[in-house]
Amino acid sequence: MLRGEERPPGPFFRPEFWRSPLRGPWLTSVFGIVLLVGIPIVAVTGLVSYAAYNPRLPGNDITPERGLFGFYLFDWPTSPIWLYRLTQGVHVILGLTLLPVLLAKLWSVIPKLFAWPPATSAAQMLERASLLLLVGGAVFQFVTGILNIQLFYVFPFSFYPAHLYGAWVFLAALVAHVVIKLPTAVTALRSRSLRRELRTPLRDTRPEPPDPHGLVSPAPAPATVSRRGLLAFVGGGSLAMFGLSVGQTLDGPLRRTALLAPHGRDYGPGPNDFQVNKTAASVGIVPAETGSGWRLTLVGARRMQLSREDLLALPLRTYRLPIACVEGWSTEQAWTGVRLADLARLCGATGDGGVYVRSLQRGGVFSHASLSAGQTTDPRSLLALRVNGADLSLDHGFPARIMVPNAPGVHNTKWVRELDFRPAS
Amino acid sequence: MSGGLADLHRRYGAGPLHLAILLVCFIVAAYALTRVILAGILVGFVLWFIGAVILHDLVAFPLYSRADAALQRRRWPVNHLRVPAGLSALLLVVWFPLVLRAAEHNYREATGLSTAPFFGRWLLVTLALFAGSALLYVLRRATGARRTGRKR
């Protein structure tokens, strides 16, 4: 015992302060096992999203100090075209769905935060330090993600490095927690039958037997809700989070179900009436730049300038391609334009060196983007001029925008002014 | 060998796997922290990280458990209130930048639309939750209320 004789500093630190009759290792383990399935999916899809930005190409990396955390990066593919739509939709929507489970898990173990004495061995002290990383990391990741998808940039840091490095702290602590606690959780899960709990009403709800972990209250109050009632409450929270936001990843009538999600909005029935992200006005695009004086500069073996009419006279292709945003929303539209590969050939390049795209947009991380060789030469990669049969609207990137299959939304650069096909030196 | 293990157990308080996995955890976390320093966001990052724990454990948790305790002091069908109230509060806490229009400027710049409809939507969902819960209560009473309704 390090400080076993000292009096606890406050009522929170006495085990009998915590009176919920539902807390116990079984309940904690049920929440834990749900998170153990869900969090790795959120984590992997998040790490995949970093790879999707092709951060090894010039100008694309928002976290150049990543070091070893870039060990897994790979060339992001163009097929299947819906892959990023799926992975990033899962990342955001599953994250939102798991929030109530995370909160329930934290509720179920809160007495341990106030365990007294704080640690009785070096092992316990280290473990509690890792729990600070675990709880801090979990809440940090959920809070920054949830604020970011609502464009509420109140945090005093750039989202990308904070969310990426926060993820690694969280994952390191999570792996340690799972390795240490999984045997306990498995034993606890076997201690009660889920099926029987789901049949047990309030009047038959009793506390779990006393446990060595200090989760079960030594002075339980009478139950006001059954275990199945609490599980239904948490599940209902997840269902509400999911049901009110998943629509922003869908097209068609179901999109209207996204009542509480930032990017499931209805713009109207027209060909350009789908989700806008970054209006022309907000990035300083003025009509004079996008009018008849606009020219697209191509740089390859030779440099040339094309008007919009020149482009429309080239062979045009139409593909249905999704825009899928890092914020989790997505929508598929029919885009018409000139193949990037055709534009590369036109200026004496092959596209095998990729392309560096510059926008009229002033400033901002995404006023330019590098596309890989694979992205540039894919026959479905377009410099899009029209959408759903109509000219692009200004907010959707008129006079011309990039549309690359399976690329993250921000790499589908709008208001393109230059395509540089020279291999990066 | 087993003597060494027993010694570790006695002095450390757990087995070698426990020690090893925690060391790995702290090494990865420390390396991440060096990335945070290189990114130039150390102070904000650490403040928000610690703040996240404080926000949850010492602000959010006491608030909601106190609110729940207050709800239980009355003689009413407590679960028919705490469930819709809890879900409504959850949705508000998650979506407050939209519902309370805190993100209006950035949102309008990005989407060209206003956050104005979100308050009404949240209210609508809240009303639907309470109405559904009330309806369920009435149905349970009407059908004999043999389950949760009568055991207060």
Chai-1 contact restraints between the chains, C-beta under 6 A:
chainA,res_idxA,chainB,res_idxB,connection_type,confidence,min_distance_angstrom,max_distance_angstrom,comment,restraint_id
A,E65,B,R35,contact,1.0,0.0,6.0,A-B,restraint_1
A,E65,B,L38,contact,1.0,0.0,6.0,A-B,restraint_2
A,E65,B,A39,contact,1.0,0.0,6.0,A-B,restraint_3
A,I110,B,F61,contact,1.0,0.0,6.0,A-B,restraint_4
A,L113,B,D57,contact,1.0,0.0,6.0,A-B,restraint_5
A,S121,B,G13,contact,1.0,0.0,6.0,A-B,restraint_6
A,A122,B,Y12,contact,1.0,0.0,6.0,A-B,restraint_7
A,A122,B,G13,contact,1.0,0.0,6.0,A-B,restraint_8
A,A123,B,Y12,contact,1.0,0.0,6.0,A-B,restraint_9
A,A123,B,G13,contact,1.0,0.0,6.0,A-B,restraint_10
A,A123,B,A14,contact,1.0,0.0,6.0,A-B,restraint_11
A,A123,B,H18,contact,1.0,0.0,6.0,A-B,restraint_12
A,L126,B,L22,contact,1.0,0.0,6.0,A-B,restraint_13
A,S130,B,L22,contact,1.0,0.0,6.0,A-B,restraint_14
A,S130,B,C25,contact,1.0,0.0,6.0,A-B,restraint_15
A,L133,B,A29,contact,1.0,0.0,6.0,A-B,restraint_16
A,V135,B,V53,contact,1.0,0.0,6.0,A-B,restraint_17
A,G136,B,F49,contact,1.0,0.0,6.0,A-B,restraint_18
A,G136,B,A52,contact,1.0,0.0,6.0,A-B,restraint_19
A,G136,B,V53,contact,1.0,0.0,6.0,A-B,restraint_20
A,V139,B,A52,contact,1.0,0.0,6.0,A-B,restraint_21
A,V139,B,H56,contact,1.0,0.0,6.0,A-B,restraint_22
A,F140,B,F49,contact,1.0,0.0,6.0,A-B,restraint_23
A,F140,B,A52,contact,1.0,0.0,6.0,A-B,restraint_24
A,V143,B,A52,contact,1.0,0.0,6.0,A-B,restraint_25
A,I146,B,V94,contact,1.0,0.0,6.0,A-B,restraint_26
A,Q150,B,P97,contact,1.0,0.0,6.0,A-B,restraint_27
A,Q150,B,L98,contact,1.0,0.0,6.0,A-B,restraint_28
A,Q150,B,A103,contact,1.0,0.0,6.0,A-B,restraint_29
A,L151,B,A103,contact,1.0,0.0,6.0,A-B,restraint_30
A,L151,B,N106,contact,1.0,0.0,6.0,A-B,restraint_31
A,L151,B,Y107,contact,1.0,0.0,6.0,A-B,restraint_32
A,L151,B,A110,contact,1.0,0.0,6.0,A-B,restraint_33
A,F152,B,P97,contact,1.0,0.0,6.0,A-B,restraint_34
A,F152,B,A102,contact,1.0,0.0,6.0,A-B,restraint_35
A,F152,B,A103,contact,1.0,0.0,6.0,A-B,restraint_36
A,P156,B,G44,contact,1.0,0.0,6.0,A-B,restraint_37
A,F157,B,I41,contact,1.0,0.0,6.0,A-B,restraint_38
A,F157,B,G44,contact,1.0,0.0,6.0,A-B,restraint_39
A,F157,B,F45,contact,1.0,0.0,6.0,A-B,restraint_40
A,P161,B,A39,contact,1.0,0.0,6.0,A-B,restraint_41
A,A162,B,F45,contact,1.0,0.0,6.0,A-B,restraint_42
A,Y165,B,A32,contact,1.0,0.0,6.0,A-B,restraint_43
A,Y165,B,R35,contact,1.0,0.0,6.0,A-B,restraint_44
A,Y165,B,V36,contact,1.0,0.0,6.0,A-B,restraint_45
A,W168,B,A32,contact,1.0,0.0,6.0,A-B,restraint_46
A,V169,B,A29,contact,1.0,0.0,6.0,A-B,restraint_47
A,V169,B,A32,contact,1.0,0.0,6.0,A-B,restraint_48
A,A172,B,C25,contact,1.0,0.0,6.0,A-B,restraint_49
A,A172,B,V28,contact,1.0,0.0,6.0,A-B,restraint_50
A,A172,B,A29,contact,1.0,0.0,6.0,A-B,restraint_51
A,A173,B,C25,contact,1.0,0.0,6.0,A-B,restraint_52
A,A176,B,I21,contact,1.0,0.0,6.0,A-B,restraint_53
A,A176,B,L22,contact,1.0,0.0,6.0,A-B,restraint_54
A,A176,B,C25,contact,1.0,0.0,6.0,A-B,restraint_55
A,V179,B,I21,contact,1.0,0.0,6.0,A-B,restraint_56
A,P201,B,R147,contact,1.0,0.0,6.0,A-B,restraint_57
A,L202,B,T148,contact,1.0,0.0,6.0,A-B,restraint_58
A,L202,B,K151,contact,1.0,0.0,6.0,A-B,restraint_59
A,R203,B,K151,contact,1.0,0.0,6.0,A-B,restraint_60
A,T224,B,V78,contact,1.0,0.0,6.0,A-B,restraint_61
A,V225,B,N79,contact,1.0,0.0,6.0,A-B,restraint_62
A,F233,B,V83,contact,1.0,0.0,6.0,A-B,restraint_63
A,G237,B,L87,contact,1.0,0.0,6.0,A-B,restraint_64
A,G237,B,L90,contact,1.0,0.0,6.0,A-B,restraint_65
A,A240,B,L87,contact,1.0,0.0,6.0,A-B,restraint_66
A,L259,B,R121,contact,1.0,0.0,6.0,A-B,restraint_67
A,L260,B,L91,contact,1.0,0.0,6.0,A-B,restraint_68
A,L260,B,W95,contact,1.0,0.0,6.0,A-B,restraint_69
A,R265,B,L113,contact,1.0,0.0,6.0,A-B,restraint_70
A,V276,B,T111,contact,1.0,0.0,6.0,A-B,restraint_71
A,V276,B,G112,contact,1.0,0.0,6.0,A-B,restraint_72
A,N277,B,A110,contact,1.0,0.0,6.0,A-B,restraint_73
A,K278,B,A110,contact,1.0,0.0,6.0,A-B,restraint_74
A,T279,B,G112,contact,1.0,0.0,6.0,A-B,restraint_75
A,S282,B,E109,contact,1.0,0.0,6.0,A-B,restraint_76
A,D395,B,G112,contact,1.0,0.0,6.0,A-B,restraint_77
